[in-house]
Amino acid sequence: MNVLIVDDHAVVRRGLAEILTDEFSGVEVGHADNVADARQCLRQQQWDLAIIDIALPEESGLMLLKEIRDVWPDLPVLVLSFHPEKRYALRALRAGAAGYLTKEAAPRELVSAVRKVLDGGKYVTQSIAERLAFKVEDGTGEAPHERLSDREYQVMVRIASGKTVSQIADEMRLSVNTISTYRSRLLDKMNMETNAEVTRYAVENELMD
């Protein structure tokens, strides 16, 4: 079994590799610390599973996830992130992830998730399952932030944390004009007018770290 781990923290990659090699016989683990390296690894050989983080340098793990779904549609992807489930789990699952776990999860939960995904299933925690069930039960539409694109969502979270457009542009390696456009779009989609409204919404919906 070949597993590709994409995470920019060497300690995390090493820890995941140890868990996998302890639990699965004959597993071979590949490592990448950014999206560019991950693409190279994906082109070089066939993989049975990819475990990726969302917060990667330069390009996000969500972008890599969508690319994998387009180019390597048969490769299951398990997202493992320090971001709480409420922030990114549903977004990752909608983008094609086979499962979502936070890095606070116990090793046995990671092993269970890997087994489930390799068997062709979807791995969701009880809290995610409950959120999905409530959506079906009450018939509500998407929450305002769930209508945002990934880039718009990333800008929203940074605005809510108090960062300026210039700071966000530097952090995301985009132009100020591009960030301003994303800000305008997200305000329009969420029916808001000010950064203060965005911040209040993010706090109330527990979308900040």
DRENNUZA-749345 format. One line per 3 residues: for each residue x, y, z of C-alpha. Coordinates in nm, 4 decimals. Example, Ala and Ser with C-alpha at 12.3 -4.5 7.8 and 13.67 -1.06 7.14 Angstrom:
DRENNUZA-749345
1.2300 -0.4500 0.7800 | 1.3670 -0.1060 0.7140
//
This chain:
DRENNUZA-749345
0.0000 0.0000 0.0000 | 0.1350 0.3409 -0.0987 | 0.0275 0.6428 0.1055
0.1203 1.0026 0.0251 | 0.1316 1.2436 0.3192 | 0.1146 1.6136 0.2312
0.1906 1.8380 0.5280 | 0.4379 2.1216 0.5764 | 0.5387 2.0055 0.9258
0.8060 1.7360 0.9282 | 0.7108 1.6205 1.2787 | 0.3504 1.5631 1.1695
0.4584 1.3694 0.8595 | 0.6923 1.1526 1.0631 | 0.4278 1.0859 1.3272
0.1673 0.9870 1.0698 | 0.4156 0.7606 0.8940 | 0.4937 0.5820 1.2218
0.1247 0.5246 1.2956 | 0.0645 0.3859 0.9474 | 0.3671 0.1556 0.9434
0.2768 0.0240 1.2890 | -0.0811 -0.0580 1.1896 | -0.0555 -0.1636 0.8250
0.1861 -0.4244 0.6954 | 0.3783 -0.3475 0.3780 | 0.2842 0.0213 0.3714
0.5133 0.2590 0.1850 | 0.4858 0.6256 0.2777 | 0.5698 0.9210 0.0553
0.6148 1.2755 0.1802 | 0.5467 1.6227 0.0384 | 0.5531 1.9537 0.2233
0.3734 2.1688 -0.0349 | 0.1365 2.1421 -0.3293 | 0.4103 2.1578 -0.5950
0.5967 1.8644 -0.4383 | 0.2685 1.6759 -0.4006 | 0.1932 1.7159 -0.7724
0.5356 1.5762 -0.8574 | 0.4827 1.2761 -0.6294 | 0.1375 1.2134 -0.7759
0.2781 1.2087 -1.1285 | 0.5709 0.9822 -1.0444 | 0.3840 0.6803 -0.9111
0.0471 0.5353 -0.8204 | -0.0917 0.5917 -0.4725 | -0.3622 0.4120 -0.2760
-0.4368 0.7003 -0.0382 | -0.3447 1.0655 0.0082 | -0.3541 1.2332 0.3485
-0.3381 1.6102 0.3100 | -0.3475 1.9176 0.5287 | -0.5524 2.2227 0.4333
-0.3057 2.4869 0.5503 | -0.0144 2.4477 0.3088 | 0.2320 2.7191 0.2000
0.1554 2.9137 -0.1191 | -0.1382 2.6942 -0.2314 | -0.4101 2.5499 -0.0094
-0.4803 2.1845 0.0474 | -0.8364 2.2384 -0.0734 | -0.7019 2.3425 -0.4131
-0.4892 2.0265 -0.4219 | -0.7910 1.8195 -0.3205 | -0.9974 1.9543 -0.6107
-0.7081 1.8939 -0.8501 | -0.6795 1.5337 -0.7329 | -1.0511 1.4835 -0.7907
-1.0113 1.6114 -1.1468 | -0.6849 1.4409 -1.2445 | -0.6730 1.1331 -1.0187
-1.0435 1.0715 -0.9454 | -0.9890 0.7181 -0.8126 | -0.7446 0.8298 -0.5416
-0.9175 0.8629 -0.2021 | -0.8151 1.1662 0.0016 | -0.8305 1.1972 0.3786
-0.8020 1.5544 0.5053 | -0.6187 1.5939 0.8360 | -0.6119 1.9507 0.9645
-0.5603 2.1561 1.2789 | -0.8694 2.3576 1.1799 | -1.1814 2.2580 1.3763
-1.4458 2.0581 1.1921 | -1.6923 2.3455 1.1926 | -1.4625 2.5536 0.9762
-1.3644 2.3191 0.6965 | -1.5099 1.9671 0.7274 | -1.8212 2.0137 0.5135
-1.6274 2.2249 0.2630 | -1.3647 1.9501 0.2299 | -1.6248 1.6754 0.1929
-1.8071 1.8729 -0.0748 | -1.4772 1.9197 -0.2574 | -1.4374 1.5429 -0.2748
-1.2569 1.4378 0.0436 | -1.3321 1.0846 0.1614 | -1.2968 1.1940 0.5219
-1.1965 1.4780 0.7554 | -1.0097 1.4578 1.0856 | -0.8524 1.7178 1.3097
-0.4941 1.6712 1.4222 | -0.6217 1.6367 1.7772 | -0.7736 1.2993 1.6859
-0.6318 0.9941 1.8589 | -0.4121 0.7573 1.6548 | -0.6791 0.4858 1.6707
-0.9302 0.7239 1.5107 | -0.6851 0.7944 1.2290 | -0.6405 0.4208 1.1737
-1.0183 0.3710 1.1676 | -1.0535 0.6541 0.9161 | -0.7820 0.5092 0.6909
-0.9429 0.1638 0.6975 | -1.2851 0.3086 0.6170 | -1.1559 0.5178 0.3289
-0.9476 0.2343 0.1812 | -1.2608 0.0167 0.1869 | -1.4295 0.2736 -0.0367
-1.6329 0.4431 0.2356 | -1.6597 0.7937 0.3741 | -1.5293 0.8742 0.7201
-1.7155 1.1372 0.9191 | -1.7122 1.1967 1.2917 | -2.0310 1.1916 1.4942
-2.0420 1.5715 1.5116 | -2.0184 1.6040 1.1327 | -2.2858 1.3382 1.0859
-2.5145 1.5259 1.3248 | -2.4663 1.8519 1.1370 | -2.5521 1.6817 0.8097
-2.8565 1.5158 0.9685 | -2.9865 1.8449 1.1082 | -2.9522 2.0057 0.7655
-3.1699 1.7339 0.6167 | -3.4165 1.7362 0.9050 | -3.4853 2.1095 0.9259
-3.4687 2.1650 0.5514 | -3.2555 2.4746 0.5866 | -3.0441 2.6002 0.3017
-2.6744 2.6705 0.3166 | -2.5405 2.9073 0.5770 | -2.4106 3.2334 0.4247
-2.0432 3.1367 0.4622 | -2.1043 2.8033 0.2878 | -2.1932 2.9882 -0.0319
-1.8441 3.1379 -0.0514 | -1.5705 3.0062 -0.2782 | -1.2594 2.8727 -0.1062
-1.0681 3.1948 -0.1732 | -1.3563 3.4099 -0.0497 | -1.3815 3.1965 0.2616
-1.0101 3.2325 0.3316 | -1.0372 3.6098 0.2936 | -1.3407 3.6185 0.5228
-1.1565 3.4351 0.8005 | -0.8600 3.6706 0.7725 | -1.0821 3.9788 0.7741
-1.2524 3.8462 1.0857 | -0.9130 3.8079 1.2531 | -0.8493 4.1809 1.2018
-0.6093 4.1702 0.9081 | -0.6032 4.4460 0.6488 | -0.6434 4.3919 0.2758
-0.2695 4.4497 0.2298 | -0.1795 4.1985 0.4980 | -0.4135 3.9415 0.3475
-0.2660 4.0019 0.0017 | 0.0863 3.9392 0.1340 | -0.0216 3.6290 0.3225
-0.2097 3.4756 0.0300 | 0.0467 3.5916 -0.2291 | -0.2177 3.7771 -0.4281
-0.2567 4.1390 -0.5354 | -0.4399 4.3950 -0.3234 | -0.6905 4.4415 -0.6058
-0.7647 4.0685 -0.6123 | -0.8213 4.0575 -0.2357 | -1.0462 4.3643 -0.2606
-1.2498 4.1840 -0.5265 | -1.2862 3.8769 -0.3050 | -1.3920 4.1018 -0.0169
-1.6593 4.2683 -0.2282 | -1.7905 3.9335 -0.3462 | -1.8089 3.7814 -0.0003
-1.9851 4.0867 0.1409 | -2.2382 4.0653 -0.1394 | -2.2972 3.6915 -0.0955
-2.3373 3.7270 0.2802 | -2.5518 4.0403 0.2506 | -2.3112 4.2446 0.4634
-2.1521 4.5855 0.4278 | -1.8675 4.6105 0.6792 | -1.5755 4.4130 0.8178
-1.7343 4.4426 1.1624 | -2.0337 4.2431 1.0411 | -1.8011 3.9775 0.9017
-1.6143 3.9574 1.2323 | -1.9323 3.9287 1.4360 | -2.0649 3.6555 1.2093
-1.7380 3.4589 1.2237 | -1.7296 3.4787 1.6040 | -2.0943 3.3787 1.6432
-2.0491 3.0809 1.4108 | -1.7162 2.9722 1.5637 | -1.5281 3.0086 1.2345
-1.2125 3.1533 1.3869 | -0.9182 2.9716 1.5441
//
